[in-house]
Amino acid sequence: MIISDLRSWEQEPGWLPPFRQALAWLEREVTEDTPAGKYEIDGERLFVLVQHVETRPAEEQLAESHKQYIDIQLLLKGRELIRVARDNGEAVVTADELDSRDRLSYKEVSDESDIVLTPGMFAVFFPHDIHRPCCSVEAEMTIRKAVVKLHVSLFENSAVS
């Protein structure tokens, strides 16, 4: 997992080319007013889902992980709590939608850490990061966020730039 900010991500070394492409696209193309929807950058290998969603208490949200995609979750408006844990093999899968949506869902996950995102901040979740997004911080609210989906095949021949 990585936590950063869209205003200063370029100052940090080590971003692989697919991350650089996705983050530069977000800087150019996405604002808090961007309509909800799917935006393709490189077909199904790299795309963005702009979402307008209601946060809920963390206890009401399912945790999830993905095997074929890495997520960049950028908060555009509001405040969002995301709980995250490394997959240690002990979390119980409640729904396996890997074939249709590349998602495993979990109800209970041990050793979760909390991340609070404010507008401009983003978190990167890798296939072994179980994450519980769209949780309310103090109160439920409508948030706007962009979720970049990067297919793991984009990283097969990537070198650090």
N, C-alpha and C positions, 0 to 999 in steps of 0.2 A: 504494500500500500504506500502511496505517496500523497502528501497534502501540499498544495501550493496555491498560488494566486495568479490569476490571469494577467494582472498588472506587472508581475515581476518574474514570471516563469523563465524568461530567456536569460536571466542572470545566473541561473543554476546550471551547472555543467552536467553533461551526461544524458541529455534527452535523445533518444533514438529517433531516426527520421520519421517513423509513423506518428510518434507523439508530436514532433515538431510540426508536421503537416496538419494534424488535427487541431492543435492549439492555435496555430496561426490562422486557420480557417475560422475558429470560434472568435478570435479577436476581430476579424474582418466582417463576419457575417451575422453574428448573433448579439442581440441586445435584450433587455428585459421586455421589450415590446414585440419580439419575434413571435409570429403566430405558432401555436402548437402544431406539430406535425413531424414528418420524417423528411430529412434532408440528406440526399446521397452525395458523398464526396468521391468515393471509389466503389460504387455499386454496393454489394452486400459485404464487401471487405472492410469498408470504412463509411459509417453513416452516423447521423446525429438525430436523436429524438428530442424535440423540444416539448416539454410537458408543463402543464399548469395543473397542479395537484393539491389536495388538502392534506396537511400533515395530520397525524394521529398519534396518540400516546404510543411509545415504543412497545408496550405490552400487547398492543393490538396489531402491530405490523409483523409480517413474516420476514424472516431473514432469507437471503438468497445468495447463490453463487452461480458462476457460469464456467463452462469448460472451453468453449470455442471463441469467446470474446473477452477482451479486457475493457473495462468501463472507465471512462473519465466522466465524473459527475460534477458539473459546474453549476453552482447556484447563481441564478440571475436576479431573484427578488425574494425577500422574506428572510427567514432564519430556519435552518434545518439541522436536526440532530440525526446523525448516522452512527449506528453502532457497528463495530467491525471486530472480527476475530479471525485468527488464522485457522484454517481447516485442519484439525488434529485427528480427524477420523471418528470423533466421538459424537458429533452433532447428528441428530436423528432427522433423516429426510422425510418430510411430510408429503411432498409432491415432486415427482421426477418428470419434468417437461423438457429434458435435454433434446429430444428429437424434434419437437415442434417449436420451442422458444429458447433453447439453450439456457434453461433455468432449473436449478434445484432449489426447492423451498424448504425452510426449516422453521419449526416453532420455537424450540429451545436450543440455545447455543451457550456454551460456557465460555468464561473469560473474555467477554465482549468489552471493548474500550469505546468511549464516546468521543465523537468528533462533532463540533458545532461549526457549520458553514454559514458564512455571511456572504452577501453578494460579491462576486468576483473570485471567491475561493472555490477550489476544486479538489476532489480526491480521485485517485487512480486506484482501481481495484483489479487485482490479478486473479487468475482462476482459483488460487488457494485462499483467497480472501472472502470469507462469508460476511456479507454486509446487509444491514437492516436500514434502508433509506426511508426518507419521507416521515421521520418521526418529529413530533412537535417538541419545541424547546420549552417555552413557558405555557403556551396556549396553542390550540389548533389554529392554523392559518392557511391561506392559499399561497403556495410558493410557485415560482417559475424556475425551471431548471433545464439544462441541456445535458443529455446523456450521450456521450460519444461511444460508439461500439467499434472497437478495433479487433478484427479477426486475428487470431494468434499467428496465422500464416504470414502476416505482414512483417513479423519479427524474425523469420527464418534466416534471412541474410543481412540483417541490420547490424551496423557497426555504430559505436558511440561517436557522436559528432562533437 
